[in-house]
Amino acid sequence: MERLKNSLRYVLMRLHIDLTMNIRYDRLTKQIMKKIIKNDSNCIDVGCHKGEILNIILKYAPQGTHYGFEPIPLLFSRLKEKYSGTATIYPYALSDKDGQSSFQYVKNAPAYSGIKRRKYDDVKNPDIEEIIVELKMLDHIIPADIKIDFIKIDVEGGEFAVLKGAKELLKKHSPTLIFECGMGASDCYGTNPLDIYNYLTEDLDFNIYTLGSFTKNKAFLTAEEFQHYFQTGEEYYFVAVPFAK
């Protein structure tokens, strides 16, 4: 059944038939990655899950050095075996501090798992097991001599902490970012959209776009527009690129 769903999803993406927001985001994400990732780009996949994004990274950057992060033990074990020799997989939940934390593993919908409980409107009777995971800052893991070109962050609400824990890396390498952020997840972490907007635009000199506006070369988002999308859920995936790009 899952293979059939994946095949149907692939066909819909190829035909640009966006039956759902997620199918649209998958299509646009792949389009953006194809545009910005080079043969030897170095990339990071935060919230690796089953490796869907990492597969695309390896396709477009076979000569790059790549890292994936997945704290769910079962998924981590599968990823580590699958990508042995092609990517380095870590079992950490990335944050703005090192340590340990409880983690909400949604057993019947692993993609909704995260450090804090979020809203599970799309999951019928969520089966949640609380596990303990190791927290790490991205700044403390990636070797200083590896220039990072692209980072995808999908951690069910904990995106701001991941970004804060990667401040030095982001300043030094100015990678393109694709990240999820919005009500129902990010707000469960106490994230204020203006805080994350100001952090990226003022502290790190990035511009933020919706995926659609970036692919169409439209203007970057104002603070008011980003806050609107965060609060309404009209858009919840974004691209951030340094001013100079």
N, C-alpha and C positions, 0 to 999 in steps of 0.2 A: 504493500500500500504506500509506504513512504517513497519507494522508488518511482511509483506511478505519479505521486504528487510532485516529486522533483522534476520528472520529465515534463509534466504539464506546465509547471512553473517556467521551465526553460523555454518551451514553445511560446508561452505568453510573452516572455521577455523579448524573445527574438522578433515577435510580431508587434511589439510595443503596445500590447493590450494590457492595460493596467487595471485589472479587476479589483485590486486592493491597494492600499497605500504601501504595504510592504513589498508587493511585486514592483510597484513603481520605484521604490527606494532601491531595491536590488538592481533594477535595470540602470538607474542613474548612477549608483555606486560603481558598478562595473564600467560604465561609460567614463566616469571621472578617473578611475584608476588606470584605464587604458590610456588616457590622455596624459597623465602626470607621471606614471611610473615608467622608468627606463629599464633597459636590460640589466644594468648593474645597480639599481636602486636598492637601498637597505630599508627594510620595513618592519613595523611592529603591529601585531594584531592583539589587542587587549579585549578579552572576552572572546576567546577563540572558538568556543562551543564545539562544533563538529569539524571545523576547518574550512567552511565555505569560502570565507574571505582569504584565508591563507592559500587556498588552491589558486585563486586568481592572482595573488601576489607572486606565487611561484611560476605561474604561466607568463606573466609580464616581466618578471625580474629573475630569471633563472641564475644569473651570475651574482645576485645580491646576497647579503647576509641578513637573515630574518629571525624574528623572535615572536613567540606566541605565549599568551598567558591564559591559563584556565584552571581555576581553583577547585572545580568539582572533580574529586578523585577518579571516578570512572572515566570521565571524558578526558582528563589529563593523561591517564594511562594509554588510552586509545590514540590520542594525538601524538604522544611521545614515540609510540611504536610506528605510527603511520608516517611521521615526518622525520624519522631518524636519518641523519645525513643531509637533510635539506633545510631544516629549521631547528632552532633551539627552543624547546617548550619548557615553561616554568609553571609550577603548581601554585602560584601566588595570586592573591587578590591585591591588585595595585591600589595604593592610597597615598595620602600625604604624610604618612608616618610608617615606621617599621614596628612590627609587633604581631599580635594575634587578635583575632576577632571571631565572634559567632557569625555564621553565614547561613542564610535561608535557602536550602536546596529544595527546589520544587521538583519532586521526583516524577510527577506526571506531566511536567512542562519545564524542563531544565533551562530553557532560554529565559525564563522569568526569574531565575535564581539571582540572589545578590546579598550583600552584607546586611541590608535592612529589608524588612518586609515592605512591599509596594502594593499597589492596587492590582488585583488579579481578575479584572472584569472579563477577560477573554478565556479564563481557565475555569472549567467546571469542577468544583470541589477540589481545590488545590491540595495536594498531598505534600506537606512541608516537613522536612527533616532538618533540624538545626545541627550544623556541624561546626567544627573549629577549623579556621584556615589561617595561614600565615600571611601577614600584610608586608608589603615591600613598596618602597618608592622607586619609580623608574630611574630616577637620577642615581640610585645606588646600585643598579644592575647592569645597565648598558655600558660597555667599555668606552672610555673617553675618545679612543681613536676611531670609533665607528661612526661615520656620519649618517644620521637617520634622515631619510627623505620622505617617509610617509608613515602615518599612524592612524589606525582605526580604533575607536573606543566605543564599546557597547557593553555597559556593565549595569544596566537596569537601575539607573539613578545615581550611581556613584562617580559620574564623569568628572565633576569638579575636583574631587579629591585626587583622582588620577592625574589631572592636569596640573594641580598644585605640586604634586610629588614629582613632576617632570619639568619643573621650571627651568633648571639650568640646561637641560637637554634642549628644550624648546627655544631658549635664548640662543644657544650655541649653533644649532643646526637648522632652525626655521623650517621644519617639515610641514608638508600639507597634512591637515587633520580632517578626518571625517568622524563625527561624534553624534551620539543620540542625546537629546536633552528635552525634557518636557514634563508637564503635569502627569500625576499618576505614578511617577517613578522618582524623578529628580527632586520633587518637592518633599518626598518622604525622607530625604537626607537634609532637609532644611535649605536647599539651594535656592537662592534668589537669582532670577535671570539677569538682573542688572549687575550682580556681583561677577557672574561668569563672563558677561559681556565686557565689563570694564577690565577684568583680569586679562582677557585675550587681546582686547584692542588697545588698552592703555599701558598695561604692564609689559606685554609681549609684542605689541605692534603687529597684530594680525587683523585682517578683515574677515568678517563672517558672512556667509551666503547660505541660502537654501540650496539644496542639491540642484533644483531646477534652474534657479537664477545663475548659478555658477556655470552650468553647461550651456546656457544661452548668453553668457557674457554680459549679464545684467549687473546693475549696481549692487554693492554690498549692503548689508542690512544696517539700519540705524538701531540705536538702543531701543526705541519705542517699537520698531517692527519685530525685533528679536523677542522682546517682552510679550508682545501680542501673540506671536506664534507659540511661545512657551505656555502661555495661559490658556489658549484656545485649543491647542493640539492640531491646528491646521497644518503645521509642519513640525516635525520633531527630530529630523536628521539634518545636520548642517555640515558645511565645509568651512574650514578656517585656513587662510593662507597669509603669509607675511606680506606686509605692505609692498615690499620690493618685487614680489612675484607678479 
